[in-house]
Amino acid sequence: MIDASDAQGQAPGISEHAHADRRTYLIGLFYATILTLASFWVSSTDLIYAPGIPVLLAVLAIAQMGVHLVFFLHISSAPDQTNNFLALAFGIFVVGLVVFGSMIIMANLNHAMMPMNQLMQMQR
C-alpha cells in the first residue's frame, strides 16, 4: 500500500521533523560568534605563548568548521545523511590533494631553482 507522504510527492526517508528550526540556527550563530571573537582575541593578546598562537587559531578554525557543518549544513551521522557525509569527505580529500600537491610542486621548484646570486651574475 502507498504511504500518504509518498503520494504527496515527498521523498522517502525525509520527515517533516528533520528540518531545522530557528532555534538551531540561533545556537549555531551564537557558537560561531563566540569562536570568531575568541580567534580575534587570541591573535591580539599577549597572554598566550607566541608560538602557540597558530596552533590555537587552527583549533578554533576547526571548531568553527564543525559548528558550520552541524548547525548550518546539518551534517550528522544519521543513517539518512550517508550521501552528504560521503560528499563532504570526498570534498575534503580533493581540497587536501590540491593543497598538499601544490605544496610539493612548489617545494620541488624551489629546490631546483638557481640561487639568486648566480642568477644576478648571469644578468651582468
C-alpha positions in Angstrom: 0.0 0.0 0.0 1.2 3.5 -0.7 2.0 5.8 2.2 0.3 9.1 2.2 3.6 11.0 2.4 4.8 9.2 -0.8 1.5 10.1 -2.6 2.1 13.8 -1.8 5.4 13.8 -3.6 7.7 13.7 -0.6 10.9 11.8 -0.9 11.1 8.6 1.2 13.2 8.9 4.3 12.6 12.7 4.6 10.4 13.5 7.5 8.8 16.8 8.4 10.6 16.9 11.7 14.1 16.7 10.0 14.1 20.3 9.0 15.9 22.6 11.4 14.0 25.2 13.3 15.1 28.8 14.0 16.4 27.8 17.5 19.1 25.6 15.9 20.3 28.4 13.7 20.5 30.8 16.6 22.5 28.3 18.7 24.9 27.9 15.7 25.1 31.7 15.3 26.0 32.0 19.0 28.7 29.4 18.8 30.1 30.8 15.6 30.2 34.4 17.1 31.9 33.2 20.2 34.6 31.3 18.2 35.1 34.3 15.9 35.6 36.6 18.9 37.9 34.1 20.5 40.1 33.9 17.5 40.3 37.7 17.2 41.2 37.9 20.9 43.9 35.1 20.6 45.5 36.9 17.7 45.7 40.2 19.5 46.6 39.3 23.1 50.0 38.9 24.8 48.7 36.4 27.4 49.3 33.4 25.2 52.7 32.0 24.4 53.6 33.3 21.0 54.5 30.0 19.2 51.2 28.5 20.4 49.0 31.1 18.8 48.9 29.5 15.3 48.1 26.2 16.9 45.2 27.7 18.9 44.0 29.6 15.8 44.0 26.3 13.9 42.0 24.6 16.7 39.5 27.5 16.7 39.1 27.3 12.9 38.4 23.6 13.0 35.8 24.1 15.7 34.3 26.9 13.6 34.1 24.5 10.6 32.4 21.9 12.9 29.8 24.4 14.1 29.0 25.3 10.5 28.7 21.7 9.4 26.4 20.7 12.3 24.3 23.8 12.8 24.0 25.3 9.3 24.6 22.5 6.8 23.0 19.9 9.1 25.7 17.2 8.5 25.2 14.4 11.1 25.9 10.7 11.5 22.3 9.8 10.9 21.7 6.9 8.5 19.9 9.1 6.0 22.9 11.5 5.9 25.3 9.0 4.4 25.4 10.6 1.0 26.0 14.1 2.5 28.8 12.8 4.7 30.5 10.9 1.8 30.3 14.0 -0.4 31.8 16.1 2.4 34.6 13.5 2.9 35.3 13.5 -0.8 35.4 17.3 -1.0 37.9 17.4 1.9 40.0 14.8 0.2 40.1 16.7 -3.1 40.9 20.0 -1.4 43.7 18.3 0.6 45.1 16.7 -2.5 45.2 20.1 -4.3 46.7 21.9 -1.4 49.4 19.4 -0.5 50.1 18.6 -4.1 50.7 22.3 -4.8 53.0 22.5 -1.8 55.0 19.5 -3.0 55.3 21.1 -6.5 56.4 24.4 -5.1 59.0 22.8 -2.8 60.4 20.9 -5.8 60.5 24.1 -7.9 62.2 25.9 -5.0 64.8 23.1 -4.7 65.5 23.1 -8.5 65.8 26.9 -8.8 69.1 28.6 -9.3 70.4 30.6 -6.3 69.8 34.3 -6.5 73.5 35.4 -6.5 74.2 33.2 -9.6 71.1 34.5 -11.3 72.3 38.1 -10.7 75.7 37.3 -12.1 74.2 36.0 -15.3 72.4 39.3 -15.9 75.6 41.3 -15.8 
